[in-house]
């Protein structure tokens, strides 16, 4: 038995959970935040048999895509008279970070 913890972009979470449920995987979705831009994420938790991990990973790959977004950086704290010209930055968002952890005991009550 394995615990799969997938941290995904908020925009991908709904489609991912729907795809997991379509394949009859039970999933728990938790709201989370973090990353470079401190944007809203979702953490998806699943308990699966060892043989099902590859199928779950394929579903995550199919539903969590990377994309780029242009953001304006926050200006630094400046002294009077200093001038700061912010340049937009292109950053990569989305995708997924997945942890697969062995489970010693699992019970559905």
PyMOL commands that set and color helices and strands:
alter all, ss='L'
color gray80, all
select helices_A, chain A and resi 10-22+50-63
alter helices_A, ss='H'
color red, helices_A
select strands_A, chain A and resi 2-9+28-34+39-48+66-72+88-94+96-102
alter strands_A, ss='S'
color yellow, strands_A
deselect
rebuild
show_as cartoon
